[in-house]
Each structure stands twice: as structure tokens, then as C-alpha cells.
Amino acid sequence: MNRLMVVGDVHGCADELEELYAKARMDDQDTVILTGDICDRGPKSKEVLTFLKAHKNIHMVLGNHDLYHLKAAEKGILPQNASALIEYHEMGKQTHDELIDYLKKQPVAIRTPYCEIFHAVRDPRKPLEEQDPELLCGDREKHRQLEKELGMPWYEAYRGDVPLIVGHINYHWEQKKHEEEGKPFVHVNRYGGKIIGADTGVDFGHALSGIIFPGEEIVTVPSKANHWEEKMKQYHFSREMRTAQIQGREISTKMPVEGKPFPTLPYGREMVTEFDPKTHPKNPAVVKLP
């Protein structure tokens, strides 16, 4: 059928991902692209990884949570974000190593004839090939600095012809439109630039959403639970102290955990993938960012 479905942040919610894939009637002739953050917060990141590896037609871009794991592995330490640290504990080292091997092969952006996909933010003054990979993946400080320079939200200054599809932020929640939280954020700015925010908060008890091309059909499935709230209670996680109780020990995500250093991993923070789902959905071409 050669359709394309872009799916918002999955965050370890395997049941919802499998249900969405089935509801959209995807098969191996279709292409699915995830907006990043495949792990952390949800209950079944192992199963998400297994599902992705079993479906060669599913691709992804890297998000900030994926980078928490990659950067920690690069330094030879445990993840320093609380949800990533909990994920490491639940996965175990062997599965976590498999996660790292999978993530380091992934790009930061994907361009298709229908849209451009990246996790978080892009500088609307530059083409995709000149973007800062850390900004695309959701670096908060670079995000704040960009919007300070623009004097407006980054997506209000986008003037391109193709829609941009991102994850990272549930924009309806950010704008306090709580009745819309389980729906994708679809916005056209004054220049005609279109952004679709595909993160609909599946990890916070809302929904997992996909946008299908051609046609921009929206498909959603409800979340099974407020997964992150449940996990925070399980691990006695404190937002104020940034600590979690793991196996009876209080672990702070502010303090580096010593580990054995090893060589830098060649992971794909600097890759843009470009392909047409109609011609080669399983074998995209890779373009390096400068």
C-alpha cells in the first residue's frame, strides 16, 4: 500500500504501539517513523525494542531521552536522567546494551516527500542539512536561546512548504488546552508554515497518535494508564530532589555514577535520513550533517 505513518513519542508503551499499528492496518509495505523517545517512563521498553527490531519497515529519529542513554554509554556511566536511570535498572545491562546498539544507528531527522520529521526543534532560518543535531533532539538551553533570538516560538517562524512533524512536547498540555491533550497539535502559522506535534502524552495517560500520509489522517489509541505517575510512585521518585529509590538505595541523578570509560560510540546524532516510502521504505539513504 506504500503509506507512511508518523507516530509520536512512544516512551516504552508497547501495548499502545502495537494497538496503533494494528488499528492503522499497517503492513510491511507501509512505512512507520517514530518521532523519538522510544524508551523511559512507560512499562515495556524491552517490548518496544523487540517490536521495532522485528519490523524492518519501522524507523525512528533520536529524541532527548534516547540521547540520555547514548551519552551515558559514551561516557561509561549510568544515565543521569531519573527516568533513564530507572529504565537501565529495569532493562538490565544486556538488554540496555542492545538498546544502545539499536539507537546508535538511528538518525536525528528524516525527510520524505510528505513531510520532515525530527524530535523537537529546528532553526527556521536554516535548511535541515545545516541544523544543530542537539537542537533537533531537544536540547533545552539551545531551544530557549533560539526562541530568544527569534522573539517567538520557533514554529511560528517556519516558512517551508512541507509540514514538520515533531514529538517532544505535548503542545496542547503546554498551552493548557487540557481537553485537547490526547490529540495531535496541528498548527499553520502566518507564513503558511505547518507543524504537527505528534506527542499526545501516552506516558501520562492520554493517547498515542499517528499521522498517515497521503491525506494526513489522524489515528489515535488511548493510553492504558498514567504510566509515568505509576512508575514515580513505585520508585518513590522526588521531582524536587531528583532522586529515586532503586533496590533500597537512594540514587541522585545530579551526581555522576563512576564507570569504566570506553571509546566514543559512533552513534547517529549527525545523520539525516532521506527516502521515499513508495520506492524503498526499508533502505533509506543517509546524509551527513556538517
Order of alpha helices (4+ residues) and beta strands (2+ residues): beta-alpha-beta-alpha-beta-alpha-alpha-alpha-beta-beta-alpha-alpha-beta-alpha-beta-beta-beta-beta-alpha-beta-beta-beta-beta
